Amino acid sequence: MATPFLAGLAVAAVAFAGRYGVQAWQAFKTRPVAPRFRKFYEGGFQPMMTRREAALILGIRENVAADKVKEAHRKVMVANHPDAGGSHYLASKINEAKDVILGKTKGGGSAF
């Protein structure tokens, strides 16, 4: 008499676990997709570019060697060059960021 009762209890436990699993799977599928990391600088530009902003634009740290700055500048510029469909404004900001990091300018405002 105890065997049918235990079998019924086991079937009920499996049914509840299956129901919970289906609900958890549905919740997992409908969750919003959150990016793990950003590969680009989000946000507007400051009136006077700082070293921090310039480093964010180029995707490097503020204190890196000049050859790393030039390499990062080339990489970003290739992706945003006006001849390849990029923006003239973004190209000027990328060039300004390189100049600020290399110390060629004091972080003055943009011509635009």
N, C-alpha and C positions, 0 to 999 in steps of 0.2 A: 504494500500500500504506500510506502514511503517512496518507492522508486518512481511511480508516475508523477507524484508531487514534485520531486526533485527534477525530473525531466521537464515538467511544465515550467518550473522556476528558471531552469537553464535556458529554455526557449524564450521566455519573457526577457531575460537579461540580454540575450543576443539581439532581440528585436529592439530593445531600448538603445543598446550600443550602436546598432546599425542606424537607427533614427538620428542619434546624436552625430554620427559620422557624416550622414548626408547633409544635415543642417550646417555642420562645420565646413564641409566642402562648398556648399552654396555661398556661405559668408566669405570664404577665401576667394572664390571666383569673382565676387562682386565688389571686392575691396578696390579702392582707387590705387592706381599705379603711381608709386612715388619714386622719383629718380634717386639713384644711389649717390650720385655725385653730379656736379655741374661741370661742363667742360668749357664754359664760356662765361664772360663777365655779364651779369645782369644788372640793369639799372642805368640811370642817366649819368651824364658826365658833370663833374664839378666845374665851376667857372674857371678856377685856377687848378691845373693838374698837380697833384701831389705825387710823391714817390710811391706811396701805397696804391693810389689809383693806377699809376703807370704799371706797377708790378701786376696788378689784377688784370689789366688789359692784355699784357703780354703773357700772363700765365706763369710767372716766375716769382721768386722771392725778391725782396728789395735789395739784398746785398749778395749779388752774384757777380761772377767774372764777366768781363766785357764780351768775350766770345760766346758765352751762354745767352747774353742779352741779344746779340746779333743773330744767333741761331733761332731764338724764340721770335724775334721780330720778323725774320724771313718766313718762318712757318705761319705766323698769323697773317702776314701780308699776302702770301700766296693765296690764302683762302679768301681774302677780302679785297683783292686788287681791283681797281675800277675797270681795267681792261678785261677782266674775267667776270664781269657782271657785278662787282662789288660797289660799294658806295665811296664817293670821293671824300665825304665827311669822315667816314670810319677810317679810311686810309690816312687822312691827315691826323686823326687822333692816335692811330697806331704809330705813325712817325713821331708825333709829339711825345708819346710814351717812351719810345726808344731814346729820344733826346734827353728827357728828364732823368731816366735811369742812368744814362751815360754821363750826365752832368753837363751837357752842352747848353742847357737852359736852366733857369732858376725855377721853373714851374710856372711860367707866365700863362696868360689866358690864350684861348684859341682865336684864330682869325675869323671864325664863324660865329 
